[in-house]
């Protein structure tokens, strides 16, 4: 599933090119996770002002309203001048004066939703409960410390929930916890301030590095220009069960937490 770095990499790969483009038409394929929420004709003639990101959502600001785009479990977008006819798994094509933005989603868990504004019920239903952005100035250490003291769940589950800090998905939660030396099963409320401070820095560091490396391509992720990510090649624990820890040489272990695979080093990461 594309996580925050992959979504941010995708945003950067077409945001500049599409900014200022006028929407000419919209083509829809098979139904996605949620309906568009408006007559496609409402979008015709509107201008794309900018492309932002909130958590794992891409936000396309328009003259009147915005489009919220989610990649789901297997989605990816392309942006090109002449992409050719839509394929079997192309379920959304936004034809603009600068090119075609197309969502390809084999499993159809992604979505494109129109909202009159970011404060509208349509947008708040999707964005209203998201935590702070980990790469932004709002991710303040003291707030993070206070928030974790209220959570009795294992720290990895708290990170995945996305209501304290948004976008730290399965890959990067495992990597950040390794960098901070924290066992994924440790209850969040038990973490000392010093350990939370290390985790705060690790989250920023891991996500920033992942963005720099173009995200992680574990199956078929690529940005809007078809370029793959490379962060997975330097992962410390994720996907490395049974292999030696890059730091201490102990074998990396894997467990199941909330139906997700968790990877950790039993020596480097303390309960």
MIDOSE-1310 file (N, C-alpha, C; in nm, 2 decimals, decimal comma, always signed):
residues 271
xxxx	+0,08/-0,12/+0,00/+0,00/+0,00/+0,00/+0,09/+0,12/+0,00; +0,07/+0,22/-0,09/+0,14/+0,34/-0,09/+0,13/+0,41/+0,05; +0,24/+0,45/+0,11/+0,24/+0,53/+0,23/+0,28/+0,67/+0,21; +0,29/+0,75/+0,31/+0,32/+0,89/+0,30/+0,43/+0,92/+0,20
xxxx	+0,55/+0,86/+0,21/+0,65/+0,90/+0,12/+0,62/+0,88/-0,02; +0,55/+0,76/-0,05/+0,51/+0,74/-0,19/+0,41/+0,84/-0,24; +0,32/+0,88/-0,16/+0,22/+0,98/-0,20/+0,29/+1,12/-0,22; +0,38/+1,15/-0,13/+0,45/+1,28/-0,15/+0,54/+1,27/-0,27
xxxx	+0,60/+1,16/-0,30/+0,69/+1,15/-0,42/+0,60/+1,16/-0,54; +0,48/+1,10/-0,54/+0,38/+1,11/-0,65/+0,34/+1,26/-0,67; +0,31/+1,33/-0,56/+0,27/+1,47/-0,57/+0,38/+1,55/-0,64; +0,50/+1,53/-0,59/+0,61/+1,61/-0,65/+0,63/+1,58/-0,80
xxxx	+0,60/+1,46/-0,84/+0,63/+1,42/-0,98/+0,54/+1,49/-1,08; +0,42/+1,55/-1,04/+0,34/+1,61/-1,14/+0,28/+1,74/-1,09; +0,30/+1,78/-0,97/+0,23/+1,90/-0,92/+0,27/+2,03/-1,00; +0,39/+2,04/-1,04/+0,43/+2,16/-1,11/+0,38/+2,16/-1,25
xxxx	+0,37/+2,04/-1,31/+0,33/+2,03/-1,45/+0,18/+2,06/-1,46; +0,10/+2,02/-1,37/-0,05/+2,04/-1,38/-0,10/+2,17/-1,32; -0,02/+2,24/-1,24/-0,06/+2,36/-1,19/-0,09/+2,46/-1,30; -0,21/+2,52/-1,29/-0,26/+2,62/-1,39/-0,33/+2,56/-1,51
xxxx	-0,34/+2,43/-1,51/-0,41/+2,36/-1,62/-0,56/+2,38/-1,61; -0,63/+2,38/-1,72/-0,77/+2,39/-1,72/-0,83/+2,25/-1,75; -0,93/+2,21/-1,67/-0,99/+2,08/-1,69/-1,08/+2,08/-1,81; -1,06/+1,99/-1,90/-1,14/+1,98/-2,03/-1,25/+1,88/-2,02
xxxx	-1,22/+1,77/-1,96/-1,33/+1,66/-1,94/-1,28/+1,56/-1,84; -1,37/+1,47/-1,80/-1,34/+1,37/-1,70/-1,40/+1,24/-1,75; -1,32/+1,13/-1,74/-1,36/+1,00/-1,78/-1,36/+0,91/-1,66; -1,47/+0,84/-1,63/-1,47/+0,74/-1,52/-1,48/+0,60/-1,57
xxxx	-1,41/+0,51/-1,50/-1,42/+0,37/-1,53/-1,51/+0,30/-1,43; -1,47/+0,18/-1,39/-1,55/+0,11/-1,29/-1,55/+0,19/-1,16; -1,66/+0,17/-1,07/-1,67/+0,24/-0,95/-1,55/+0,21/-0,85; -1,51/+0,32/-0,79/-1,40/+0,31/-0,69/-1,46/+0,30/-0,55
xxxx	-1,37/+0,31/-0,45/-1,42/+0,29/-0,31/-1,53/+0,38/-0,27; -1,52/+0,51/-0,32/-1,63/+0,61/-0,29/-1,66/+0,68/-0,42; -1,79/+0,72/-0,43/-1,83/+0,79/-0,55/-1,76/+0,93/-0,57; -1,76/+0,98/-0,69/-1,70/+1,11/-0,71/-1,77/+1,22/-0,63
xxxx	-1,90/+1,21/-0,62/-1,98/+1,31/-0,54/-2,02/+1,43/-0,61; -2,01/+1,43/-0,74/-2,06/+1,55/-0,82/-2,08/+1,50/-0,97; -2,15/+1,58/-1,04/-2,16/+1,56/-1,19/-2,03/+1,60/-1,25; -1,97/+1,51/-1,33/-1,84/+1,54/-1,39/-1,84/+1,67/-1,46
xxxx	-1,96/+1,72/-1,51/-1,96/+1,84/-1,58/-1,93/+1,96/-1,49; -1,94/+1,95/-1,36/-1,91/+2,05/-1,27/-1,76/+2,09/-1,27; -1,68/+1,99/-1,31/-1,53/+2,01/-1,31/-1,48/+2,07/-1,45; -1,56/+2,06/-1,55/-1,52/+2,11/-1,68/-1,50/+2,26/-1,68
xxxx	-1,39/+2,31/-1,73/-1,36/+2,45/-1,73/-1,29/+2,50/-1,61; -1,28/+2,42/-1,50/-1,21/+2,47/-1,38/-1,06/+2,46/-1,40; -0,99/+2,54/-1,32/-0,85/+2,54/-1,33/-0,79/+2,47/-1,21; -0,68/+2,39/-1,23/-0,61/+2,33/-1,12/-0,51/+2,43/-1,06
xxxx	-0,53/+2,47/-0,94/-0,45/+2,58/-0,88/-0,32/+2,52/-0,83; -0,33/+2,41/-0,76/-0,21/+2,35/-0,69/-0,24/+2,21/-0,65; -0,14/+2,13/-0,62/-0,16/+2,00/-0,57/-0,09/+1,99/-0,43; -0,17/+1,96/-0,33/-0,11/+1,94/-0,19/-0,13/+1,80/-0,15
xxxx	-0,07/+1,77/-0,03/-0,09/+1,64/+0,03/-0,13/+1,65/+0,18; -0,23/+1,57/+0,22/-0,27/+1,56/+0,36/-0,27/+1,41/+0,40; -0,17/+1,37/+0,48/-0,16/+1,23/+0,51/-0,13/+1,15/+0,38; -0,22/+1,06/+0,35/-0,20/+0,98/+0,22/-0,30/+1,03/+0,11
xxxx	-0,36/+1,14/+0,13/-0,45/+1,20/+0,03/-0,37/+1,31/-0,05; -0,40/+1,30/-0,18/-0,36/+1,41/-0,27/-0,47/+1,51/-0,28; -0,45/+1,64/-0,27/-0,55/+1,74/-0,27/-0,53/+1,83/-0,39; -0,62/+1,82/-0,49/-0,61/+1,91/-0,61/-0,70/+2,03/-0,59
xxxx	-0,64/+2,14/-0,56/-0,72/+2,27/-0,54/-0,76/+2,32/-0,67; -0,90/+2,35/-0,68/-0,96/+2,40/-0,81/-1,01/+2,54/-0,78; -1,05/+2,60/-0,89/-1,11/+2,73/-0,88/-1,23/+2,73/-0,78; -1,31/+2,63/-0,78/-1,42/+2,61/-0,69/-1,42/+2,47/-0,64
xxxx	-1,37/+2,45/-0,52/-1,36/+2,32/-0,46/-1,23/+2,25/-0,47; -1,23/+2,12/-0,45/-1,11/+2,05/-0,46/-1,14/+1,90/-0,48; -1,04/+1,83/-0,54/-1,05/+1,68/-0,56/-0,96/+1,62/-0,46; -1,01/+1,52/-0,38/-0,93/+1,44/-0,29/-0,90/+1,30/-0,35
xxxx	-0,78/+1,27/-0,37/-0,74/+1,15/-0,44/-0,66/+1,06/-0,35; -0,71/+0,93/-0,33/-0,65/+0,83/-0,25/-0,61/+0,71/-0,33; -0,48/+0,66/-0,31/-0,43/+0,56/-0,40/-0,48/+0,42/-0,35; -0,54/+0,41/-0,23/-0,59/+0,28/-0,19/-0,48/+0,18/-0,16
xxxx	-0,50/+0,05/-0,19/-0,40/-0,05/-0,17/-0,30/-0,07/-0,28; -0,35/-0,04/-0,40/-0,26/-0,08/-0,52/-0,26/+0,03/-0,63; -0,31/+0,15/-0,59/-0,33/+0,25/-0,70/-0,20/+0,33/-0,73; -0,20/+0,39/-0,84/-0,09/+0,48/-0,88/-0,14/+0,57/-0,99
xxxx	-0,08/+0,69/-1,00/-0,13/+0,79/-1,10/-0,02/+0,81/-1,20; -0,06/+0,85/-1,32/+0,03/+0,89/-1,42/-0,01/+1,02/-1,47; +0,08/+1,10/-1,52/+0,05/+1,23/-1,58/+0,13/+1,25/-1,71; +0,06/+1,25/-1,82/+0,14/+1,26/-1,95/+0,05/+1,33/-2,05
xxxx	+0,12/+1,38/-2,15/+0,05/+1,46/-2,26/-0,04/+1,37/-2,34; +0,01/+1,25/-2,38/-0,07/+1,16/-2,47/-0,06/+1,02/-2,42; -0,14/+0,98/-2,31/-0,13/+0,85/-2,25/-0,19/+0,74/-2,33; -0,27/+0,77/-2,43/-0,34/+0,66/-2,51/-0,47/+0,63/-2,44
xxxx	-0,55/+0,53/-2,50/-0,68/+0,49/-2,44/-0,66/+0,44/-2,30; -0,76/+0,46/-2,22/-0,76/+0,40/-2,08/-0,76/+0,25/-2,09; -0,69/+0,19/-2,00/-0,68/+0,04/-1,99/-0,78/-0,01/-1,89; -0,77/-0,14/-1,87/-0,87/-0,22/-1,79/-0,88/-0,17/-1,65
xxxx	-0,76/-0,13/-1,59/-0,76/-0,08/-1,45/-0,75/+0,07/-1,44; -0,77/+0,14/-1,54/-0,77/+0,29/-1,54/-0,91/+0,33/-1,51; -0,94/+0,39/-1,39/-1,08/+0,41/-1,35/-1,11/+0,56/-1,34; -1,01/+0,65/-1,36/-1,03/+0,79/-1,35/-0,93/+0,86/-1,44
xxxx	-0,97/+0,94/-1,53/-0,89/+1,02/-1,62/-0,93/+1,16/-1,62; -0,85/+1,25/-1,58/-0,87/+1,39/-1,58/-0,80/+1,46/-1,70; -0,87/+1,49/-1,80/-0,81/+1,55/-1,92/-0,80/+1,70/-1,90; -0,68/+1,75/-1,91/-0,65/+1,89/-1,89/-0,58/+1,95/-2,01
xxxx	-0,56/+2,08/-2,00/-0,49/+2,15/-2,11/-0,34/+2,13/-2,11; -0,29/+2,06/-2,00/-0,15/+2,03/-1,99/-0,12/+1,88/-1,99; -0,22/+1,80/-2,00/-0,20/+1,66/-2,00/-0,31/+1,58/-1,93; -0,30/+1,45/-1,92/-0,40/+1,37/-1,86/-0,35/+1,31/-1,73
xxxx	-0,42/+1,33/-1,62/-0,40/+1,27/-1,49/-0,48/+1,15/-1,48; -0,42/+1,03/-1,46/-0,50/+0,91/-1,47/-0,47/+0,82/-1,35; -0,57/+0,76/-1,29/-0,56/+0,67/-1,17/-0,57/+0,53/-1,22; -0,47/+0,45/-1,20/-0,48/+0,31/-1,23/-0,49/+0,23/-1,09
xxxx	-0,59/+0,15/-1,08/-0,61/+0,09/-0,95/-0,67/-0,05/-0,97; -0,59/-0,16/-0,98/-0,64/-0,29/-1,00/-0,74/-0,34/-0,90; -0,72/-0,30/-0,77/-0,81/-0,35/-0,67/-0,93/-0,26/-0,64; -0,92/-0,14/-0,69/-1,03/-0,04/-0,68/-1,06/+0,00/-0,53
xxxx	-0,96/+0,00/-0,45/-0,97/+0,05/-0,31/-0,94/+0,20/-0,30; -0,89/+0,26/-0,41/-0,86/+0,40/-0,41/-0,99/+0,48/-0,44; -0,98/+0,61/-0,45/-1,09/+0,70/-0,46/-1,05/+0,83/-0,51; -1,15/+0,90/-0,58/-1,14/+1,04/-0,61/-1,27/+1,10/-0,57
xxxx	-1,27/+1,20/-0,48/-1,39/+1,26/-0,43/-1,38/+1,41/-0,44; -1,49/+1,47/-0,49/-1,50/+1,61/-0,50/-1,56/+1,67/-0,37; -1,50/+1,78/-0,33/-1,56/+1,85/-0,21/-1,56/+2,00/-0,24; -1,67/+2,07/-0,19/-1,68/+2,21/-0,22/-1,56/+2,29/-0,15
xxxx	-1,51/+2,24/-0,04/-1,40/+2,31/+0,03/-1,34/+2,21/+0,13; -1,22/+2,25/+0,18/-1,15/+2,16/+0,28/-1,23/+2,15/+0,41; -1,31/+2,25/+0,44/-1,39/+2,25/+0,56/-1,53/+2,19/+0,54; -1,56/+2,15/+0,42/-1,69/+2,09/+0,40/-1,71/+1,96/+0,46
xxxx	-1,83/+1,91/+0,48/-1,85/+1,78/+0,54/-1,79/+1,67/+0,46; -1,79/+1,68/+0,32/-1,73/+1,58/+0,24/-1,58/+1,56/+0,26; -1,51/+1,67/+0,28/-1,37/+1,67/+0,30/-1,34/+1,63/+0,44; -1,41/+1,68/+0,54/-1,39/+1,65/+0,68/-1,41/+1,51/+0,72
xxxx	-1,50/+1,44/+0,64/-1,53/+1,30/+0,67/-1,40/+1,22/+0,64; -1,32/+1,26/+0,55/-1,20/+1,19/+0,51/-1,07/+1,25/+0,59; -1,07/+1,38/+0,61/-0,95/+1,44/+0,67/-0,96/+1,48/+0,81; -1,08/+1,49/+0,87/-1,10/+1,55/+1,00/-1,04/+1,48/+1,11
xxxx	-1,01/+1,35/+1,11/-0,96/+1,28/+1,22/-0,81/+1,25/+1,20; -0,75/+1,30/+1,10/-0,61/+1,27/+1,08/-0,52/+1,35/+1,18; -0,41/+1,28/+1,22/-0,32/+1,35/+1,31/-0,23/+1,45/+1,24; -0,13/+1,50/+1,31/-0,04/+1,60/+1,26/+0,05/+1,54/+1,15
xxxx	+0,10/+1,63/+1,06/+0,19/+1,59/+0,96/+0,33/+1,57/+1,02; +0,39/+1,45/+1,00/+0,52/+1,43/+1,07/+0,64/+1,51/+1,01; +0,62/+1,56/+0,89/+0,73/+1,63/+0,83/+0,71/+1,78/+0,83; +0,60/+1,82/+0,90/+0,57/+1,96/+0,91/+0,60/+2,02/+1,05
xxxx	+0,59/+2,15/+1,06/+0,62/+2,22/+1,19/+0,52/+2,19/+1,30; +0,40/+2,13/+1,27/+0,30/+2,10/+1,37/+0,34/+1,98/+1,45; +0,44/+1,90/+1,40/+0,48/+1,78/+1,47/+0,58/+1,82/+1,58; +0,52/+1,86/+1,69/+0,59/+1,92/+1,81/+0,62/+1,81/+1,91
xxxx	+0,74/+1,80/+1,96/+0,78/+1,69/+2,05/+0,69/+1,69/+2,17; +0,67/+1,80/+2,24/+0,60/+1,80/+2,36/+0,45/+1,75/+2,34; +0,39/+1,79/+2,23/+0,26/+1,74/+2,20/+0,26/+1,59/+2,18; +0,36/+1,54/+2,11/+0,38/+1,40/+2,09/+0,39/+1,32/+2,22
xxxx	+0,47/+1,37/+2,31/+0,49/+1,31/+2,44/+0,36/+1,30/+2,51; +0,29/+1,41/+2,52/+0,16/+1,41/+2,59/+0,06/+1,31/+2,53; +0,06/+1,31/+2,39/-0,04/+1,22/+2,32/-0,01/+1,08/+2,35; +0,12/+1,04/+2,35/+0,15/+0,90/+2,37/+0,12/+0,85/+2,52
xxxx	+0,13/+0,94/+2,61/+0,10/+0,91/+2,75/-0,04/+0,87/+2,77; -0,13/+0,91/+2,68/-0,27/+0,87/+2,69/-0,30/+0,74/+2,62; -0,21/+0,68/+2,56/-0,23/+0,56/+2,47/-0,17/+0,43/+2,54; -0,26/+0,34/+2,56/-0,21/+0,21/+2,62/-0,18/+0,10/+2,52
xxxx	-0,21/+0,13/+2,39/-0,19/+0,03/+2,29/-0,04/+0,02/+2,26; +0,01/-0,09/+2,20/+0,15/-0,10/+2,15/+0,18/+0,02/+2,06; +0,30/+0,07/+2,08/+0,34/+0,19/+2,00/+0,33/+0,17/+1,85; +0,36/+0,06/+1,80/+0,34/+0,05/+1,65/+0,19/+0,06/+1,61
xxxx	+0,10/+0,01/+1,69/-0,04/+0,02/+1,66/-0,08/+0,17/+1,67; -0,03/+0,24/+1,76/-0,06/+0,38/+1,78/-0,01/+0,46/+1,65; +0,11/+0,43/+1,61/+0,16/+0,50/+1,49/+0,07/+0,47/+1,36; +0,03/+0,34/+1,35/-0,05/+0,30/+1,23/-0,19/+0,36/+1,24
xxxx	-0,24/+0,39/+1,36/-0,38/+0,45/+1,37/-0,39/+0,58/+1,29; -0,29/+0,66/+1,29/-0,29/+0,78/+1,22/-0,36/+0,90/+1,28; -0,41/+0,89/+1,40/-0,48/+1,00/+1,47/-0,39/+1,08/+1,56; -0,27/+1,03/+1,59/-0,17/+1,11/+1,66/-0,08/+1,17/+1,57
xxxx	-0,02/+1,09/+1,48/+0,07/+1,15/+1,37/+0,03/+1,07/+1,25; +0,01/+1,14/+1,14/-0,05/+1,08/+1,02/+0,06/+1,03/+0,92; +0,02/+0,92/+0,85/+0,11/+0,87/+0,74/+0,22/+0,78/+0,77; +0,24/+0,75/+0,90/+0,35/+0,66/+0,94/+0,30/+0,51/+0,92
xxxx	+0,30/+0,46/+0,80/+0,25/+0,33/+0,77/+0,34/+0,22/+0,81; +0,30/+0,10/+0,77/+0,37/-0,02/+0,82/+0,52/-0,03/+0,80; +0,56/+0,01/+0,68/+0,70/+0,00/+0,65/+0,78/+0,10/+0,74; +0,73/+0,22/+0,74/+0,81/+0,33/+0,80/+0,79/+0,33/+0,96
xxxx	+0,69/+0,27/+1,01/+0,67/+0,25/+1,15/+0,78/+0,15/+1,20; +0,79/+0,04/+1,13/+0,89/-0,06/+1,16/+1,03/+0,00/+1,16; +1,06/+0,08/+1,06/+1,19/+0,14/+1,04/+1,22/+0,24/+1,15; +1,12/+0,33/+1,18/+1,14/+0,43/+1,27/+1,16/+0,37/+1,41
xxxx	+1,09/+0,27/+1,45/+1,10/+0,21/+1,58/+1,24/+0,14/+1,59; +1,29/+0,09/+1,48/+1,42/+0,03/+1,49/+1,53/+0,14/+1,51; +1,52/+0,25/+1,44/+1,61/+0,36/+1,45/+1,61/+0,41/+1,59; +1,49/+0,41/+1,66/+1,47/+0,47/+1,79/+1,51/+0,36/+1,90
xxxx	+1,53/+0,24/+1,86/+1,56/+0,13/+1,96/+1,44/+0,09/+2,04; +1,32/+0,10/+1,99/+1,20/+0,07/+2,07/+1,14/-0,06/+2,01; +1,10/-0,15/+2,10/+1,03/-0,27/+2,06/+0,89/-0,24/+2,01; +0,84/-0,28/+1,90/+0,71/-0,25/+1,85/+0,59/-0,28/+1,94
xxxx	+0,61/-0,38/+2,03/+0,51/-0,42/+2,12/+0,50/-0,34/+2,25; +0,59/-0,25/+2,27/+0,59/-0,17/+2,39/+0,47/-0,07/+2,40; +0,41/-0,07/+2,51/+0,29/+0,02/+2,52/+0,33/+0,17/+2,51; +0,26/+0,24/+2,43/+0,30/+0,38/+2,41/+0,31/+0,46/+2,54
xxxx	+0,22/+0,44/+2,63/+0,22/+0,52/+2,76/+0,34/+0,49/+2,85; +0,41/+0,37/+2,82/+0,53/+0,34/+2,90/+0,65/+0,40/+2,86; +0,65/+0,46/+2,74/+0,78/+0,52/+2,69/+0,82/+0,65/+2,77; +0,94/+0,65/+2,80/+1,00/+0,77/+2,87/+1,00/+0,89/+2,77
xxxx	+1,02/+1,01/+2,83/+1,03/+1,12/+2,74/+1,15/+1,11/+2,65; +1,26/+1,06/+2,70/+1,38/+1,04/+2,62/+1,36/+0,95/+2,50; +1,29/+0,84/+2,53/+1,26/+0,75/+2,42/+1,16/+0,80/+2,31; +1,07/+0,88/+2,36/+0,97/+0,94/+2,27/+1,05/+1,05/+2,18
xxxx	+1,14/+1,12/+2,24/+1,22/+1,21/+2,17/+1,30/+1,14/+2,06; +1,36/+1,03/+2,09/+1,43/+0,95/+1,99/+1,34/+0,91/+1,87; +1,22/+0,86/+1,91/+1,12/+0,82/+1,81/+1,07/+0,94/+1,73; +1,05/+1,05/+1,79/+1,01/+1,17/+1,72/+1,11/+1,20/+1,61
xxxx	+1,24/+1,20/+1,64/+1,34/+1,23/+1,54/+1,36/+1,12/+1,44; +1,33/+0,99/+1,48/+1,35/+0,88/+1,39/+1,24/+0,88/+1,28; +1,11/+0,92/+1,33/+1,00/+0,93/+1,23/+1,04/+1,03/+1,12; +1,08/+1,15/+1,17/+1,12/+1,25/+1,07/+1,23/+1,21/+0,98
xxxx	+1,33/+1,15/+1,03/+1,45/+1,10/+0,96/+1,41/+1,00/+0,86; +1,34/+0,89/+0,90/+1,30/+0,78/+0,81/+1,22/+0,83/+0,70; +1,11/+0,91/+0,73/+1,02/+0,96/+0,62/+1,09/+1,05/+0,52; +1,18/+1,14/+0,57/+1,25/+1,23/+0,49/+1,34/+1,15/+0,39
xxxx	+1,41/+1,05/+0,45/+1,50/+0,97/+0,37/+1,42/+0,89/+0,26; +1,31/+0,84/+0,30/+1,22/+0,76/+0,20/+1,18/+0,85/+0,09; +1,14/+0,98/+0,12/+1,10/+1,07/+0,01/+1,22/+1,10/-0,08; +1,34/+1,12/-0,02/+1,46/+1,14/-0,10/+1,49/+1,03/-0,19
xxxx	+1,46/+0,90/-0,14/+1,49/+0,78/-0,22/+1,37/+0,74/-0,32; +1,27/+0,83/-0,33/+1,16/+0,80/-0,42/+1,06/+0,71/-0,37; +1,06/+0,68/-0,23/+0,97/+0,59/-0,17/+1,02/+0,45/-0,18; +0,93/+0,35/-0,15/+0,96/+0,21/-0,16/+0,88/+0,14/-0,27
xxxx	+0,94/+0,07/-0,35/+0,88/-0,01/-0,45/+0,89/-0,16/-0,41; +0,78/-0,21/-0,35/+0,78/-0,35/-0,30/+0,72/-0,44/-0,41; +0,62/-0,38/-0,47/+0,55/-0,46/-0,58/+0,56/-0,38/-0,71; +0,47/-0,28/-0,72/+0,46/-0,21/-0,85/+0,45/-0,06/-0,83
xxxx	+0,49/+0,00/-0,72/+0,47/+0,14/-0,70/+0,57/+0,21/-0,80; +0,52/+0,32/-0,86/+0,60/+0,41/-0,93/+0,53/+0,55/-0,93; +0,61/+0,66/-0,95/+0,55/+0,79/-0,94/+0,48/+0,82/-1,07; +0,43/+0,94/-1,09/+0,35/+0,97/-1,21/+0,42/+0,97/-1,34
xxxx	+0,56/+0,96/-1,33/+0,64/+0,95/-1,45/+0,69/+0,81/-1,47; +0,64/+0,71/-1,39/+0,68/+0,57/-1,41/+0,81/+0,54/-1,34; +0,86/+0,62/-1,25/+0,99/+0,59/-1,18/+0,97/+0,52/-1,05; +1,05/+0,42/-1,02/+1,03/+0,34/-0,90/+1,11/+0,40/-0,79
xxxx	+1,08/+0,36/-0,66/+1,15/+0,40/-0,55/+1,26/+0,31/-0,51; +1,35/+0,35/-0,42/+1,46/+0,27/-0,38/+1,49/+0,25/-0,23; +1,40/+0,31/-0,15/+1,42/+0,30/+0,00/+1,43/+0,16/+0,05; +1,35/+0,07/-0,01/+1,35/-0,07/+0,03/+1,48/-0,14/+0,03
xxxx	+1,57/-0,09/-0,05/+1,71/-0,15/-0,07/+1,79/-0,12/+0,06; +1,76/-0,02/+0,13/+1,83/+0,01/+0,25/+1,76/+0,00/+0,38; +1,64/-0,07/+0,38/+1,56/-0,09/+0,50/+1,64/-0,17/+0,60; +1,63/-0,13/+0,72/+1,70/-0,20/+0,83/+1,64/-0,33/+0,88
xxxx	+1,50/-0,33/+0,89/+1,43/-0,45/+0,93/+1,32/-0,49/+0,85; +1,25/-0,39/+0,78/+1,13/-0,43/+0,71/+1,16/-0,53/+0,60; +1,08/-0,64/+0,59/+1,10/-0,74/+0,49/+1,23/-0,82/+0,50; +1,30/-0,81/+0,62/+1,42/-0,88/+0,64/+1,42/-0,99/+0,74
xxxx	+1,30/-1,05/+0,77/+1,29/-1,16/+0,87/+1,39/-1,27/+0,84; +1,46/-1,31/+0,94/+1,56/-1,42/+0,93/+1,69/-1,38/+0,88; +1,71/-1,26/+0,84/+1,84/-1,20/+0,80/+1,91/-1,13/+0,91; +2,04/-1,12/+0,91/+2,11/-1,06/+1,02/+2,08/-0,91/+1,03
xxxx	+2,07/-0,86/+1,15/+2,05/-0,72/+1,17/+2,17/-0,64/+1,12; +2,15/-0,53/+1,05/+2,26/-0,46/+0,99/+2,35/-0,39/+1,10; +2,30/-0,39/+1,23/+2,38/-0,33/+1,33/+2,45/-0,43/+1,42; +2,37/-0,53/+1,47/+2,43/-0,62/+1,57/+2,45/-0,76/+1,52
xxxx	+2,39/-0,80/+1,41/+2,40/-0,93/+1,35/+2,30/-1,03/+1,39; +2,22/-1,00/+1,50/+2,11/-1,09/+1,54/+2,01/-1,10/+1,43; +1,94/-1,21/+1,42/+1,84/-1,24/+1,32/+1,72/-1,15/+1,34; +1,67/-1,08/+1,24/+1,55/-1,00/+1,24/+1,43/-1,09/+1,25
xxxx	+1,34/-1,05/+1,34/+1,22/-1,13/+1,36/+1,10/-1,06/+1,31; +0,99/-1,14/+1,29/+0,86/-1,08/+1,24/+0,75/-1,14/+1,33; +0,65/-1,06/+1,36/+0,53/-1,09/+1,43/+0,41/-1,03/+1,36; +0,29/-1,07/+1,40/+0,17/-1,01/+1,35/+0,11/-0,92/+1,45
xxxx	+0,08/-0,79/+1,41/+0,02/-0,70/+1,49/-0,10/-0,64/+1,41; -0,22/-0,66/+1,46/-0,33/-0,60/+1,39/-0,34/-0,64/+1,24; -0,31/-0,77/+1,21/-0,32/-0,82/+1,08/-0,21/-0,77/+0,99; -0,11/-0,71/+1,05/+0,01/-0,66/+0,97/+0,13/-0,72/+1,02
xxxx	+0,23/-0,74/+0,93/+0,36/-0,79/+0,97/+0,45/-0,68/+1,03; +0,51/-0,72/+1,14/+0,60/-0,62/+1,21/+0,74/-0,69/+1,21; +0,84/-0,61/+1,18/+0,97/-0,66/+1,18/+1,05/-0,58/+1,28; +1,14/-0,65/+1,35/+1,22/-0,59/+1,46/+1,34/-0,67/+1,49
xxxx	+1,44/-0,60/+1,55/+1,56/-0,67/+1,60/+1,54/-0,69/+1,75; +1,55/-0,82/+1,80/+1,53/-0,84/+1,94/+1,64/-0,79/+2,03; +1,75/-0,76/+1,97/+1,86/-0,71/+2,05/+1,87/-0,55/+2,05; +1,86/-0,50/+1,94/+1,87/-0,35/+1,92/+1,75/-0,28/+1,98
xxx	+1,63/-0,34/+1,97/+1,51/-0,28/+2,01/+1,46/-0,33/+2,15; +1,46/-0,24/+2,25/+1,43/-0,28/+2,38/+1,28/-0,26/+2,42; +1,22/-0,35/+2,50/+1,08/-0,33/+2,54/+1,06/-0,20/+2,62
